Amino acid sequence: MDRDTFYNQVMAEIRNMYGDHIDIRSGDIHETVGGYPGPDHRMPVCCEVMYSIMKGDDMVITAPPKGKGANLVIRYYKRNH
């Protein structure tokens, strides 16, 4: 998995959200694009991408102690684009 794969998946979920926000869990994103769970997972990259997409009022709902892991949950709000 590369950064673009994770970015495209998160953005697709944001674009397709119902309501004014969506909570996205890194483990779910990684499972959707493949390779997780598994020995060659790219969870740190997935989490870095999720953090980089945050804007404005977006917020971290839950994060592992070191900030990167399967249970990172970020709330993204509807975007005007």
Kinemage of the C-alpha trace (Angstrom):
@kinemage 1
@onewidth
@group {chain A} dominant
@subgroup {mainchain}
@vectorlist {calphas} color= white
{ca met a 1} P 0.000 0.000 0.000
{ca asp a 2} L 1.192 3.475 -0.759
{ca arg a 3} L 0.078 6.850 0.566
{ca asp a 4} L -2.152 7.471 -2.457
{ca thr a 5} L -4.113 4.267 -1.859
{ca phe a 6} L -4.937 5.278 1.713
{ca tyr a 7} L -5.600 8.898 0.717
{ca asn a 8} L -8.016 7.874 -2.032
{ca gln a 9} L -9.945 5.546 0.291
{ca val a 10} L -10.318 8.124 3.079
{ca met a 11} L -11.365 10.827 0.613
{ca ala a 12} L -13.909 8.486 -0.991
{ca glu a 13} L -15.480 7.879 2.417
{ca ile a 14} L -15.515 11.613 3.178
{ca arg a 15} L -17.147 12.369 -0.196
{ca asn a 16} L -19.794 9.687 0.371
{ca met a 17} L -20.678 10.587 3.971
{ca tyr a 18} L -24.268 11.020 5.087
{ca gly a 19} L -24.914 13.885 7.459
{ca asp a 20} L -22.418 16.511 8.487
{ca his a 21} L -19.576 14.258 9.651
{ca ile a 22} L -18.089 10.774 9.464
{ca asp a 23} L -15.919 8.909 11.959
{ca ile a 24} L -13.208 6.930 10.196
{ca arg a 25} L -11.155 4.218 11.922
{ca ser a 26} L -7.689 3.493 10.551
{ca gly a 27} L -8.075 -0.274 10.963
{ca asp a 28} L -11.216 -0.213 8.816
{ca ile a 29} L -9.498 1.828 6.099
{ca his a 30} L -6.521 -0.523 6.036
{ca glu a 31} L -8.760 -3.614 5.941
{ca thr a 32} L -10.710 -2.113 3.027
{ca val a 33} L -7.637 -1.429 0.896
{ca gly a 34} L -6.023 -4.726 1.918
{ca gly a 35} L -2.968 -5.955 3.748
{ca tyr a 36} L -4.343 -5.668 7.265
{ca pro a 37} L -4.079 -7.563 9.427
{ca gly a 38} L -0.878 -9.094 8.183
{ca pro a 39} L 2.880 -9.105 8.610
{ca asp a 40} L 3.456 -6.453 5.938
{ca his a 41} L 0.805 -3.991 7.064
{ca arg a 42} L 1.332 -0.255 6.554
{ca met a 43} L -0.682 1.050 9.516
{ca pro a 44} L 1.743 3.904 10.310
{ca val a 45} L 1.384 5.194 6.733
{ca cys a 46} L -2.394 4.857 6.914
{ca cys a 47} L -2.485 6.913 10.122
{ca glu a 48} L -0.107 9.558 8.761
{ca val a 49} L -2.385 10.012 5.765
{ca met a 50} L -5.468 10.264 7.971
{ca tyr a 51} L -3.823 12.971 10.095
{ca ser a 52} L -2.678 14.854 6.978
{ca ile a 53} L -6.231 15.024 5.619
{ca met a 54} L -7.571 16.774 8.723
{ca lys a 55} L -8.849 20.326 8.201
{ca gly a 56} L -10.750 22.955 10.147
{ca asp a 57} L -12.997 21.373 12.748
{ca asp a 58} L -11.939 17.757 12.091
{ca met a 59} L -10.891 16.058 15.321
{ca val a 60} L -9.242 12.968 16.717
{ca ile a 61} L -11.866 10.957 18.597
{ca thr a 62} L -9.543 8.210 19.855
{ca ala a 63} L -5.871 7.527 19.306
{ca pro a 64} L -3.455 4.850 20.472
{ca pro a 65} L -0.802 5.996 22.984
{ca lys a 66} L 1.787 6.618 20.243
{ca gly a 67} L -0.779 8.145 17.868
{ca lys a 68} L -0.642 5.443 15.201
{ca gly a 69} L -2.517 2.173 15.267
{ca ala a 70} L -5.656 0.353 14.174
{ca asn a 71} L -7.876 2.183 16.660
{ca leu a 72} L -7.158 5.722 15.489
{ca val a 73} L -10.555 7.332 14.888
{ca ile a 74} L -10.850 10.745 13.284
{ca arg a 75} L -14.073 12.679 12.818
{ca tyr a 76} L -14.112 14.481 9.479
{ca tyr a 77} L -16.726 17.126 8.805
{ca lys a 78} L -18.412 17.754 5.468
{ca arg a 79} L -16.242 19.717 3.076
{ca asn a 80} L -17.286 22.243 0.500
{ca his a 81} L -15.527 21.192 -2.702
